[in-house]
Every structure is written in structure tokens, then in C-alpha cells.
Amino acid sequence: MDNYPRIDVTQTRIWKDEDRVAYHMRQFDEAYRSSVHLARFIRRLPVGGGEALDVGCGAGANIYHFSRLLPGYRWTGVDIAGDPLFALGRAKLKAASIDATLVEGDFYRLTELLPGQQFDLVLSVQTLSVVADHEAALEQLLAVTRGWLVISSLFSDVDVDVRVEATDYARPANSQGPFFYNVYSLARVRHLCERHGCRDFVAEDFEIDVDLPRPTVYGLTTYTERLADGRRLQFTGPLFQPWKFVAVRVGPNEAEQGEARMQGVDHDG
Ligand SMILES: C[S@@+](CC[C@H](N)C(=O)[O-])C[C@H]1O[C@@H](n2cnc3c(N)ncnc32)[C@H](O)[C@@H]1O
């Protein structure tokens, strides 16, 4: 574990910045289209409820919406920006009678933060692309998964990793970044997951189904452009955003679970 990286001071400051609070809180009013489609993607998997973890949960807006969209889970969330986000998020969750545990900490150290805990569903939504070392983060995600790990991130169909460090001069002087928008080779991510016990790997492109207007103030704002066939491409500032949903099964499949039950073997230890 000691070889694992830690989030650095600059990234911690960026994510804890007060001017990010509005981004997290407005998601409670209406789930992003990506969250609605991610829930649809997960519902097609053979998932059956239990313990769920949202890594990089922000103020808990995805936990709030997924509690309704994907019933049957008890949620835990982890985020480095617990202060300032969790007090606001807990109030929203409590008002909706959602019993979730929010833990402040670095997701490079999940196994230390959540000792001995294993989850049936682990979510990493728009977080892998924003970290400096995605392989270390992935290993930690896989280490706490006993069922499905579901990732929404930027992936490439060609065997190329792209590291993007963006500085946003449209933001206040002390919070211009750098922000990572890394794109990872899907094949390499798959191989890493397979080296760590992945038994199934499902990937799907996410194509947004609403228009997002071009911003009037240019910076790292997300907007869409229409293709001639009506499909939409997403951009953030000057960057094309190849979003995909990826599901990685770590635990036994349904047939194996049934067989184990017949033989009296407990797969969860
Ligand atoms: C782009 S936001 C996505 C938030 C949320 N998942 C969503 O879908 O809106 C990335 C989140 O990851 C968190 N984060 C970034 N690096 C982290 C780290 N090393 N450990 C824990 N959280 C981290 C940030 O505080 C932020 O809430």
C-alpha cells in the first residue's frame, strides 16, 4: 500500500475550492443526462442490490438520484472535498430520507479509508479522467469491489493514452487549474482489470441526448455540437469528450453464485 500515490496539494486545493460548490449542488435539482443513462446501463447488468460505493461522490448528488433510479442499495460516498461539500450534501440526503455514509478522503487510499469493506456496486463517475495516476486509482477501485465496478470516463478505442492538463484563464486567478481531462486506452484499462480478477468487461459509448448551448464566457464549459445525422458530440472548452460507460465484474457470475449456494460455499468470505 505504501507505494500508492496520494493526491497532491494543488489538486486538493482545486477540488476543495468554494467556487466548485455550486457545480455539485445544482446536480441535486436535476440529475445530469449522463447519470440517468448510467443508471439505465447499470440496470441492464445482473446486479441485485446490497452495499454500494460512489468514489469521488462530490456532495452526494449521484447517491441522491441513484437511490431512486437503482433501488436496493445502501450507499457510501468518498470524496477529497468532504469539507466544504458534505454538510450541504448530508442535509439534502437527510431531507430525502436517504441513509448514506459520506467519508472524506483520498481515493488512492480506499483500502485504508474503508478497511475490510467490500461493495457489490462501486461507481466512479467522471473521476478517473481527472486524476494524475489512473492505474493506481483503478487498482484501489477494484480492491474494494466484490461485484460490479462501473466507470463513466473518457476512453479511447485506439490503443493510446492521452494526458491533458488544462489551465482555465476564465476562472479566478487562484483556481485556474491545472485540471486533468485524460483519455485512456480502453484496451489497456481492460487488461489492467483482467490482471486484477475482472471476469466480465462491458463498454458502451455515451451519447448525450440534449443540446448543451455554446457558452458565452469561454473557458472549460461543456457544450454540444450536432452532426448531420443528429448525433451530438460533447466538448469541454477546446476538447472533444469521448465519454464511455464501462462495467467490470469482479465477483462470481450468477451461475457460479447459484452453484456455490448449492454447495454451501460463501463467495463473499
Ligand atoms: C469531476 S468531479 C465529479 C463529481 C461527481 N462524481 C459527478 O459525477 O459530478 C471529480 C470529483 O472527484 C473528487 N476527487 C478528485 N480527486 C480525488 C481524490 N484523489 N480522492 C477523492 N476524491 C477526489 C473531486 O473532489 C470531485 O468531487
The ligand as an SDF file (V2000), in Angstrom:
LIG
                    3D

 27 29  0  0  0  0  0  0  0  0999 V2000
  -15.4020   15.9940  -11.9590 C   0  0  0  0  0  0  0  0  0  0  0  0
  -15.8680   15.8070  -10.2950 S   0  0  0  0  0  0  0  0  0  0  0  0
  -17.1330   14.5500  -10.4370 C   0  0  0  0  0  0  0  0  0  0  0  0
  -18.0360   14.5330   -9.2340 C   0  0  0  0  0  0  0  0  0  0  0  0
  -19.2130   13.5680   -9.3170 C   0  0  0  0  0  0  0  0  0  0  0  0
  -18.7800   12.1700   -9.3640 N   0  0  0  0  0  0  0  0  0  0  0  0
  -20.0870   13.8800  -10.5150 C   0  0  0  0  0  0  0  0  0  0  0  0
  -20.3800   12.9670  -11.2840 O   0  0  0  0  0  0  0  0  0  0  0  0
  -20.4980   15.0300  -10.6590 O   0  0  0  0  0  0  0  0  0  0  0  0
  -14.4880   14.8740   -9.5920 C   0  0  0  0  0  0  0  0  0  0  0  0
  -14.6800   14.6030   -8.1010 C   0  0  0  0  0  0  0  0  0  0  0  0
  -13.5650   13.8030   -7.6650 O   0  0  0  0  0  0  0  0  0  0  0  0
  -13.0920   14.3240   -6.4270 C   0  0  0  0  0  0  0  0  0  0  0  0
  -11.6700   13.9460   -6.3270 N   0  0  0  0  0  0  0  0  0  0  0  0
  -10.6650   14.2880   -7.1700 C   0  0  0  0  0  0  0  0  0  0  0  0
   -9.5210   13.6710   -6.8150 N   0  0  0  0  0  0  0  0  0  0  0  0
   -9.8090   12.9290   -5.7060 C   0  0  0  0  0  0  0  0  0  0  0  0
   -9.0530   12.0470   -4.8860 C   0  0  0  0  0  0  0  0  0  0  0  0
   -7.7540   11.7940   -5.1110 N   0  0  0  0  0  0  0  0  0  0  0  0
   -9.6750   11.4350   -3.8600 N   0  0  0  0  0  0  0  0  0  0  0  0
  -11.0200   11.6500   -3.6080 C   0  0  0  0  0  0  0  0  0  0  0  0
  -11.7930   12.4690   -4.3650 N   0  0  0  0  0  0  0  0  0  0  0  0
  -11.1900   13.0980   -5.4060 C   0  0  0  0  0  0  0  0  0  0  0  0
  -13.3500   15.8250   -6.5010 C   0  0  0  0  0  0  0  0  0  0  0  0
  -13.4240   16.4580   -5.2470 O   0  0  0  0  0  0  0  0  0  0  0  0
  -14.6970   15.8630   -7.2440 C   0  0  0  0  0  0  0  0  0  0  0  0
  -15.7780   15.8200   -6.3610 O   0  0  0  0  0  0  0  0  0  0  0  0
  1  2  1  0
  2  3  1  0
  2 10  1  0
  3  4  1  0
  4  5  1  0
  5  6  1  0
  5  7  1  0
  7  8  2  0
  7  9  1  0
 10 11  1  0
 11 12  1  0
 11 26  1  0
 12 13  1  0
 13 14  1  0
 13 24  1  0
 14 15  1  0
 14 23  1  0
 15 16  2  0
 16 17  1  0
 17 18  1  0
 17 23  2  0
 18 19  1  0
 18 20  2  0
 20 21  1  0
 21 22  2  0
 22 23  1  0
 24 25  1  0
 24 26  1  0
 26 27  1  0
M  CHG  2   2   1   9  -1
M  END
$$$$
